Amino acid sequence: MDIKRRTEHMREQPLFQGMGFSKILEFSKENQSIKIEYIAEARHCHSGNIVQGGYVTGWIDSAMAHSVMIPTDFEFSPLTLELKITFLKSANPGIVIAAAKVIKLGKSIAFVEGTLTNESGDLIAKGTSTNKLVPMPEQ
């Protein structure tokens, strides 16, 4: 996977546009990991300039999914069987970094963990996911 091409592809997708996707910072097929930058904007916030938890969850979930898709060369789509997010600090408008790493990649199931940090490196939330691997649908 080429970071520049994948970043451009994601920027074109309405889903990622709505999520405030900025760019893929790094990925490693060997380490089964990825870091993605998002821009948290006022449109993502509720009262008090705090990012709504669904966006925090979505940013982590997206990184976790990509950490599974990259080592499988996008052959599989990781369907979420279980998702757990622990919120540790409020997210506010600005740059946030979603990072994820595959803990175990089996033939049909993947176990993944992810984090969301702000630009200063403060941990905002962490999550885990169990995913069923299904063949990627034809595009």
Residue pairs with C-beta under 8 A, 6 or more apart in sequence:
1 27
1 29
1 70
1 73
1 74
3 24
3 26
3 27
6 24
7 23
7 24
10 16
10 21
10 24
11 17
11 21
13 21
16 62
19 38
19 55
19 58
19 59
19 62
20 38
20 39
20 40
20 41
20 44
20 55
21 36
21 38
22 36
22 37
22 38
22 39
22 95
23 36
23 37
24 34
24 35
24 36
24 37
24 66
25 35
25 36
25 37
25 97
26 34
26 35
27 33
27 34
27 35
27 66
27 67
27 70
28 34
29 70
29 71
31 101
32 67
32 68
32 70
32 71
32 101
32 102
32 105
33 67
33 99
33 100
33 101
33 102
34 63
34 66
34 67
34 70
34 99
34 100
35 63
35 97
35 98
35 99
36 59
36 62
36 63
36 66
36 97
36 98
36 99
37 95
37 96
37 97
38 59
38 95
38 96
38 97
38 98
39 94
39 95
39 96
40 51
40 55
40 91
40 92
40 93
40 94
40 95
40 96
41 93
42 49
42 93
44 51
44 52
44 55
44 93
45 51
45 52
45 92
45 93
46 52
49 92
49 93
50 90
50 91
50 92
51 90
51 91
51 92
51 93
51 96
53 85
53 87
55 91
56 85
56 87
56 91
56 116
56 124
56 125
57 83
57 85
57 125
57 127
59 96
59 98
59 116
60 85
60 98
60 100
60 114
60 115
60 116
60 125
60 126
60 127
61 80
61 83
61 114
61 127
61 129
62 98
63 98
63 99
63 100
63 114
64 78
64 100
64 112
64 113
64 114
64 127
64 129
64 131
65 78
65 80
65 129
65 131
66 100
67 100
67 101
67 102
67 112
67 114
68 76
68 78
68 102
68 105
68 110
68 112
68 131
68 133
69 76
69 77
69 78
69 136
71 102
71 105
72 105
72 133
74 136
75 135
75 136
76 133
76 134
76 135
76 136
77 133
77 134
77 135
77 136
77 137
78 110
78 112
78 129
78 131
78 132
78 133
79 131
79 132
79 133
79 134
80 129
80 130
80 131
81 109
81 130
81 131
81 132
82 128
82 129
82 130
83 127
83 128
83 129
84 127
84 128
84 129
85 125
85 126
85 127
86 125
86 126
86 127
87 124
87 125
88 123
88 124
88 125
88 126
89 118
89 122
89 123
89 124
89 125
90 124
91 116
91 118
91 124
91 125
92 118
94 118
94 119
95 118
95 119
96 116
96 117
96 118
96 119
96 124
97 116
97 117
97 118
97 119
98 114
98 115
98 116
99 114
99 115
99 116
99 117
100 112
100 113
100 114
100 115
101 112
101 113
101 114
102 110
102 111
102 112
103 111
103 112
103 113
104 110
104 111
105 111
106 133
107 133
108 132
108 133
109 130
109 131
109 132
109 133
110 129
110 130
110 131
110 133
111 128
111 129
111 130
111 131
112 128
112 129
112 130
112 131
113 126
113 127
113 128
113 129
114 126
114 127
114 128
114 129
115 123
115 124
115 125
115 126
115 127
116 123
116 124
116 125
116 126
117 123
117 124
118 124
